[in-house]
Amino acid sequence: MKKQRHVALVGTAVAVALLATGCGSDSGGAPPQKIKPADQAVGDGYGGGEDGASGKKDAPAKTLKVKASAKLGDIVTDSKGWTLYRFDDDTASPSQSNCDGDCAKAWPAVPAEDAEATKGIEKSQIGKVKRTDGSLQLTLGGWPVYRYAKDTKPGDVKGHGVGETWNALAPDGNKASGANADQLKTVKNAELGEILADGEGRTLYRFDKDSAWPMKSNCKGECLKSWKPAKPVDKNKISGVDPKLLTTYKRPDGVQQLTIDCWPLYWFTGDKEPGDINGQGKDGDWHAVTDKGKRAGAAR
């Protein structure tokens, strides 16, 4: 009888522990993955050859302006309204650009000449750095300044978050934070209905080969080149989602991954614009996610 009572108590303790965590967990054994620093694809050019709204991306910035963005907070643009960016692989002290070759085709350097501050930007923050080709590039807060070839009109912020290393510039040279923007939200998709998106507007997906109990990601190795683990969120900065459904999963490489209803969430590198659902039905195993963590729609 004593032995039976001991087994029952152990079983009860295990059940209580599982209820307390909400999700089972199995870290598996995937090796650490290196995220590529930038989207190098340039497409068919910049959409125009002259300065101004047609889109030449290597023209002087002239008067730097501060623009309020609902998604990103205050960002910096040039005199024509084109968003300006910084690259995490560069350095600010000392200033140095590490974007050359194909990278510089996708991310044209902004020339240092003919740049001046306006309200909201300190004149002392503006500087210049010599590039490997001898040209002088504009810096803000020490960070080399770029435009993005895939921004097609003034006000576009398509470069923000690319490769997790490119960010729109804040007025002090830091990354635009979007401190007031939702980090997780539901969005309406014409084909799938309400689905989850991250703070950048990227559709979030779940993988049929993962498991929710125990909570485990089976996206490893080559899989992680196309499917990036979604970052944890501040539960005070979500919209349309029950915060009780959200938790995190610690991957084998130590990265914390966002989960909903115990399902690990990912974004797809094949989605190029906010709202894209190119990953829906991919290989029959990937699906956009509802606010309850369920698979959205049917595989395309």
C-alpha positions as CSV (number, residue, x, y, z in Angstrom):
1,M,0.0,0.0,0.0
2,K,2.8,2.4,0.9
3,K,4.4,1.8,-2.5
4,Q,1.1,2.4,-4.4
5,R,0.5,5.6,-2.4
6,H,4.1,6.8,-3.3
7,V,3.5,6.2,-7.0
8,A,0.2,8.1,-6.9
9,L,1.8,11.1,-5.2
10,V,4.6,11.2,-7.8
11,G,2.0,11.1,-10.6
12,T,0.0,13.9,-9.1
13,A,3.2,16.1,-8.7
14,V,4.0,15.5,-12.4
15,A,0.5,16.5,-13.5
16,V,0.6,19.6,-11.4
17,A,4.0,20.6,-12.9
18,L,2.7,20.1,-16.4
19,L,-0.4,22.2,-15.7
20,A,1.8,25.0,-14.3
21,T,3.9,25.2,-17.4
22,G,0.9,25.0,-19.8
23,C,2.9,23.3,-22.5
24,G,5.2,20.3,-22.6
25,S,8.7,21.0,-23.9
26,D,11.4,19.1,-25.8
27,S,14.4,21.0,-27.0
28,G,15.6,18.4,-29.5
29,G,19.1,18.8,-30.9
30,A,19.2,21.3,-33.7
31,P,22.6,23.1,-34.1
32,P,22.8,26.9,-33.9
33,Q,21.9,28.6,-37.1
34,K,23.5,31.7,-38.6
35,I,21.0,34.2,-40.1
36,K,22.1,35.8,-43.3
37,P,22.7,39.5,-42.9
38,A,20.7,40.9,-45.7
39,D,18.3,40.3,-48.6
40,Q,20.7,40.8,-51.6
41,A,18.1,40.5,-54.3
42,V,17.9,43.6,-56.4
43,G,15.2,42.7,-58.9
44,D,15.0,44.6,-62.1
45,G,16.5,47.9,-60.9
46,Y,15.5,51.0,-59.0
47,G,12.6,52.2,-61.1
48,G,14.1,55.4,-62.5
49,G,17.3,57.2,-63.3
50,E,16.9,60.8,-62.2
51,D,16.8,62.3,-58.7
52,G,13.4,62.9,-57.1
53,A,10.2,60.8,-56.8
54,S,11.1,58.5,-59.7
55,G,13.5,56.8,-57.4
56,K,17.3,57.3,-57.9
57,K,18.6,55.9,-54.6
58,D,22.2,57.3,-54.7
59,A,21.3,61.0,-54.7
60,P,22.3,63.3,-51.8
61,A,19.8,63.4,-49.0
62,K,19.6,67.2,-48.8
63,T,17.4,68.1,-45.8
64,L,16.9,65.2,-43.4
65,K,13.3,65.1,-42.1
66,V,11.6,63.3,-39.2
67,K,8.5,61.5,-40.1
68,A,6.0,59.9,-37.6
69,S,5.3,56.3,-38.5
70,A,2.4,54.5,-36.8
71,K,4.3,51.2,-37.0
72,L,7.9,52.4,-36.3
73,G,7.6,55.6,-34.4
74,D,9.8,58.5,-35.6
75,I,11.9,57.7,-38.6
76,V,14.3,59.7,-40.8
77,T,13.7,60.4,-44.5
78,D,15.5,62.5,-47.1
79,S,14.1,65.7,-48.5
80,K,11.9,63.7,-51.0
81,G,10.5,61.5,-48.3
82,W,12.5,58.3,-49.0
83,T,13.1,56.2,-45.8
84,L,16.8,56.1,-44.7
85,Y,18.3,52.9,-43.1
86,R,21.2,51.6,-41.1
87,F,22.9,48.2,-41.1
88,D,23.7,46.2,-38.0
89,D,26.9,44.8,-39.5
90,D,28.3,48.3,-39.8
91,T,29.9,50.2,-36.9
92,A,29.2,53.6,-35.5
93,S,32.4,54.1,-33.4
94,P,34.4,54.3,-35.5
95,S,32.1,54.8,-38.4
96,Q,32.5,52.0,-41.0
97,S,30.4,50.6,-43.8
98,N,30.5,46.9,-44.4
99,C,28.0,46.9,-47.3
100,D,29.8,46.6,-50.7
101,G,29.3,44.8,-54.0
102,D,25.9,43.2,-54.4
103,C,24.9,44.5,-51.0
104,A,25.4,48.1,-52.2
105,K,23.2,47.4,-55.2
106,A,20.3,46.5,-52.9
107,W,21.2,49.2,-50.3
108,P,22.7,52.2,-52.1
109,A,24.8,54.4,-49.9
110,V,23.6,58.0,-49.4
111,P,26.3,60.5,-50.4
112,A,27.7,62.7,-47.6
113,E,27.5,66.0,-49.5
114,D,24.5,68.4,-49.4
115,A,23.0,67.0,-46.1
116,E,21.6,69.2,-43.4
117,A,19.5,68.7,-40.2
118,T,16.0,69.9,-39.6
119,K,13.8,70.1,-36.5
120,G,14.1,66.9,-34.5
121,I,17.7,66.0,-35.7
122,E,20.8,67.4,-34.0
123,K,23.3,68.9,-36.4
124,S,26.1,67.2,-34.4
125,Q,24.6,63.8,-35.3
126,I,25.4,64.3,-39.0
127,G,28.8,63.1,-40.3
128,K,30.5,61.2,-43.0
129,V,32.6,58.1,-43.6
130,K,35.0,57.1,-46.4
131,R,33.9,53.9,-48.2
132,T,36.2,51.3,-49.8
133,D,35.8,52.9,-53.2
134,G,36.9,56.3,-51.8
135,S,33.5,58.0,-51.9
136,L,32.1,59.7,-48.8
137,Q,28.9,58.3,-47.3
138,L,26.5,60.2,-45.0
139,T,26.3,59.0,-41.3
140,L,23.8,59.7,-38.6
141,G,24.8,59.2,-35.0
142,G,27.9,57.5,-36.5
143,W,25.9,55.0,-38.5
144,P,26.4,54.9,-42.3
145,V,23.1,55.8,-44.1
146,Y,21.4,53.9,-46.9
147,R,18.3,53.8,-49.0
148,Y,16.6,50.5,-50.1
149,A,16.3,49.6,-53.8
150,K,12.9,47.9,-53.2
151,D,11.2,50.9,-51.7
152,T,9.1,52.0,-54.7
153,K,7.7,55.3,-53.4
154,P,8.5,57.9,-50.7
155,G,7.2,56.7,-47.3
156,D,7.8,53.0,-48.0
157,V,9.6,51.1,-45.2
158,K,10.0,47.8,-47.0
159,G,13.7,47.6,-45.8
160,H,12.9,47.6,-42.1
161,G,13.7,44.3,-40.6
162,V,15.2,42.7,-43.7
163,G,17.6,39.9,-42.7
164,E,17.0,41.1,-39.1
165,T,20.0,43.4,-39.7
166,W,18.5,46.4,-41.6
167,N,16.4,49.0,-39.8
168,A,14.9,52.4,-40.5
169,L,16.8,55.1,-38.8
170,A,15.5,57.0,-35.7
171,P,16.5,60.7,-35.4
172,D,19.4,59.9,-33.1
173,G,20.9,57.3,-35.4
174,N,19.4,54.4,-33.4
175,K,17.1,51.8,-34.9
176,A,13.4,52.9,-35.2
177,S,11.8,51.1,-32.3
178,G,8.1,51.3,-33.0
179,A,7.7,51.4,-29.2
180,N,4.0,52.1,-29.5
181,A,3.3,49.5,-32.3
182,D,1.8,46.1,-31.7
183,Q,4.3,43.3,-31.8
184,L,1.6,40.7,-32.6
185,K,-1.8,41.3,-34.2
186,T,-4.5,39.8,-36.2
187,V,-5.0,41.0,-39.7
188,K,-7.7,40.3,-42.3
189,N,-6.7,38.3,-45.3
190,A,-9.1,38.0,-48.2
191,E,-8.4,34.3,-48.7
192,L,-7.8,33.0,-45.2
193,G,-9.8,35.4,-42.9
194,E,-8.2,36.6,-39.7
195,I,-4.6,35.5,-39.3
196,L,-1.7,36.3,-37.1
197,A,1.1,38.8,-38.1
198,D,4.1,40.1,-36.3
199,G,5.0,43.8,-35.7
200,E,6.4,44.0,-39.2
201,G,3.2,42.8,-40.8
202,R,4.7,39.4,-41.7
203,T,2.4,36.5,-41.7
204,L,3.1,33.9,-39.0
205,Y,2.9,30.2,-39.6
206,R,2.9,26.8,-37.8
207,F,4.5,23.6,-39.0
208,D,2.5,20.3,-39.0
209,K,5.7,18.3,-38.1
210,D,6.1,20.3,-34.9
211,S,4.2,19.2,-31.8
212,A,2.3,21.2,-29.1
213,W,2.5,18.4,-26.5
214,P,5.3,18.1,-25.8
215,M,6.1,21.5,-27.3
216,K,8.8,20.9,-29.9
217,S,10.1,22.4,-33.1
218,N,11.2,20.0,-35.8
219,C,12.3,22.8,-38.1
220,K,16.1,22.4,-38.1
221,G,19.1,22.7,-40.3
222,E,18.1,23.6,-43.9
223,C,14.5,24.3,-42.8
224,L,15.7,27.3,-40.8
225,K,17.0,29.0,-43.9
226,S,13.5,29.6,-45.1
227,W,11.5,29.5,-41.8
228,K,12.6,31.9,-39.1
229,P,11.5,31.5,-35.5
230,A,9.1,34.3,-34.4
231,K,10.5,36.5,-31.6
232,P,8.7,36.6,-28.2
233,V,6.4,39.6,-27.6
234,D,5.4,42.0,-24.9
235,K,1.9,40.8,-24.0
236,N,1.0,44.5,-23.4
237,K,1.7,45.1,-27.1
238,I,-0.6,42.6,-28.8
239,S,-3.9,43.1,-30.6
240,G,-6.7,40.6,-31.2
241,V,-5.0,37.7,-29.4
242,D,-5.6,36.2,-25.9
243,P,-2.3,36.7,-24.0
244,K,-3.0,33.5,-22.1
245,L,-2.4,31.5,-25.3
246,L,1.1,32.9,-25.7
247,T,4.3,31.5,-24.3
248,T,7.9,30.8,-25.5
249,Y,9.8,27.8,-26.5
250,K,13.6,27.6,-25.9
251,R,15.2,26.2,-29.0
252,P,18.3,23.9,-28.8
253,D,20.5,26.9,-29.7
254,G,19.1,28.9,-26.8
255,V,16.9,31.2,-29.0
256,Q,13.5,31.9,-27.5
257,Q,10.6,31.3,-30.0
258,L,7.1,32.6,-29.7
259,T,4.3,30.0,-29.5
260,I,0.5,30.2,-29.5
261,D,-1.5,27.4,-27.9
262,C,1.9,25.7,-27.5
263,W,2.6,25.7,-31.3
264,P,5.9,27.3,-32.3
265,L,5.5,30.2,-34.7
266,Y,7.6,31.2,-37.7
267,W,7.8,33.8,-40.5
268,F,8.7,32.8,-44.1
269,T,11.6,34.3,-46.0
270,G,9.5,33.8,-49.2
271,D,7.1,36.5,-48.0
272,K,8.4,39.7,-49.5
273,E,5.7,42.2,-48.5
274,P,3.6,42.7,-45.3
275,G,0.5,40.5,-45.8
276,D,2.0,38.0,-48.2
277,I,0.9,34.4,-47.6
278,N,3.4,32.6,-49.9
279,G,4.1,30.1,-47.2
280,Q,0.5,29.0,-46.9
281,G,0.3,25.2,-47.8
282,K,4.0,25.1,-48.5
283,D,5.0,21.4,-48.8
284,G,1.6,20.6,-47.4
285,D,2.9,21.2,-43.9
286,W,2.9,24.9,-43.3
287,H,-0.1,27.0,-42.5
288,A,-0.9,30.6,-41.5
289,V,-2.3,30.7,-38.0
290,T,-5.6,32.0,-36.4
291,D,-5.8,33.9,-33.2
292,K,-6.4,30.5,-31.5
293,G,-3.3,28.8,-32.9
294,K,-5.3,26.8,-35.4
295,R,-4.4,26.3,-39.1
296,A,-6.0,29.0,-41.2
297,G,-7.8,28.0,-44.4
298,A,-6.9,25.1,-46.6
299,A,-3.5,24.4,-48.2
300,R,-3.2,26.1,-51.6
